[in-house]
Amino acid sequence: MPKSLPLVDMSAPVCCAPVAAGPVDDEAALEIALRLKALADPARVKLMSLLFSS
């Protein structure tokens, strides 16, 4: 039987600015990397933010 996923409340305030809003600084990249285990490295987060913002 498929497992249902919880819904995310999009009206709630977010913890940080969206990555696609522009290049992130070192501190923000570290915070995002800690939350996103798939990227797991602040340098990768910074590269992704540069790609998204261009």
For each residue, the residues with C-beta under 8 A, 3 or more apart:
1:
2:
3:
4:
5:
6:
7:
8:
9: 12
10:
11:
12: 9
13:
14: 17 18
15: 31 35
16: 28 31 32
17: 14 21 24 28
18: 14 21
19: 24 32 45 48 49 52
20: 49 52 53
21: 17 18 53
22: 49 53
23: 46 49 50 53
24: 17 19 28 29 32 45 46 49
25: 28 29
26: 29 30 42 46
27: 30 31
28: 16 17 24 25 31 32
29: 24 25 26 32 33 42 43 45 46 49
30: 26 27 33 34 42 45
31: 15 16 27 28 34 35
32: 16 19 24 28 29 35 36 39 42 45
33: 29 30 36 39 40 41 42 44 45
34: 30 31
35: 15 31 32
36: 32 33 39 40 45
37: 40
38:
39: 32 33 36 44 45 48
40: 33 36 37 44
41: 33 44 45
42: 26 29 30 32 33 45 46
43: 29 46 47
44: 33 39 40 41 47 48
45: 19 24 29 30 32 33 36 39 41 42 48 49
46: 23 24 26 29 42 43 49 50
47: 43 44 50 51
48: 19 39 44 45 51 52
49: 19 20 22 23 24 29 45 46 52 53
50: 23 46 47 53 54
51: 47 48 54
52: 19 20 48 49
53: 20 21 22 23 49 50
54: 50 51
